[in-house]
Amino acid sequence: MLKNIYNTLMGNTTVSFTGFLLPIAIALLIGLLFAMAYMYRARRSKSFIATLAILPAVVCVVIMAVNGNIGAGVAVAGAFSLVRFRSAPGTAREIAAIFIAMTAGLLCGMGFLLYAGIFILIMSIVLILYGMIGFGEEDNGLRKSLRITVPENVDYTKEFNEVFDQYTTSRKLISAKTSGMGSLFKLAYDITLKDASSEKALIDELRCRNGNLEIAVTILMPRENEEL
């Protein structure tokens, strides 16, 4: 009787409890370590980090459940494809992290536990090193968002060219809109400074040309398709 109940609960699998729990435990540990490495110098949300930590274990169990069954594998692939259409688009860095976590889960599910650990260790070290050396950060903090308010009688297409030539290596007018019943223009620029220490001098020069109206310089946030 008990044997029949056991066989019913276990199904047709030959995997033991140890063989089932050990890969899951390793996958959870790998996910936790990778999530901690991902958090190093990266903007993130609490929900994404939690998801990243458990994703290898989820994929691990899926692979163990499929266990060579082609039909089940096709069904699982279809289910995973739906996730893309039911979630907000992520940054390139987040997508890469998800693929890394899924790969680790695949390795665990296929029984390559040691290789999964080595793989996630390498990827974690690479992420941390790239963060430490600022790999891919072309501006090194020199890229800024500049907002200037100017009177309506100022030709903003030419007025600030000399100042920009002196203090920036590049500038781009992002938007211009009227304010104060048309008496003012609010301009938004994407600029790259020649020297970080010249920011105050740039603002002082601009103040002399915009009638000492409002000027704001902020860190330019990376666009979603640029961040990794």
Stockholm file with secondary structure:
# STOCKHOLM 1.0

chainA/1-228         MLKNIYNTLMGNTTVSFTGFLLPIAIALLIGLLFAMAYMYRARRSKSFIATLAILPAVVCVVIMAVNGNIGAGVAVAGAFSLVRFRSAPGTAREIAAIFIAMTAGLLCGMGFLLYAGIFILIMSIVLILYGMIGFGEEDNGLRKSLRITVPENVDYTKEFNEVFDQYTTSRKLISAKTSGMGSLFKLAYDITLKDASSEKALIDELRCRNGNLEIAVTILMPRENEEL
#=GR chainA/1-228 SS CHHHHHHHHHTTCCCCHHHHHHHHHHHHHHHHHHHHHHTTTCCCCHHHHHHHHHHHHHHHHHHHHHTTCHHHHHHHHHHHHHHHHSSCCCCHHHHHHHHHHHHHHHHHHTTCHHHHHHHHHHHHHHHHHHHHHTTTCSSTTCEEEEEEEEETTSCHHHHTHHHHHHHEEEEEEEEEEEETTTTEEEEEEEEEESCGGGHHHHHHHHHHHTTTCCEEEEECCCCTTTCC
#=GC SS_cons         CHHHHHHHHHTTCCCCHHHHHHHHHHHHHHHHHHHHHHTTTCCCCHHHHHHHHHHHHHHHHHHHHHTTCHHHHHHHHHHHHHHHHSSCCCCHHHHHHHHHHHHHHHHHHTTCHHHHHHHHHHHHHHHHHHHHHTTTCSSTTCEEEEEEEEETTSCHHHHTHHHHHHHEEEEEEEEEEEETTTTEEEEEEEEEESCGGGHHHHHHHHHHHTTTCCEEEEECCCCTTTCC
//
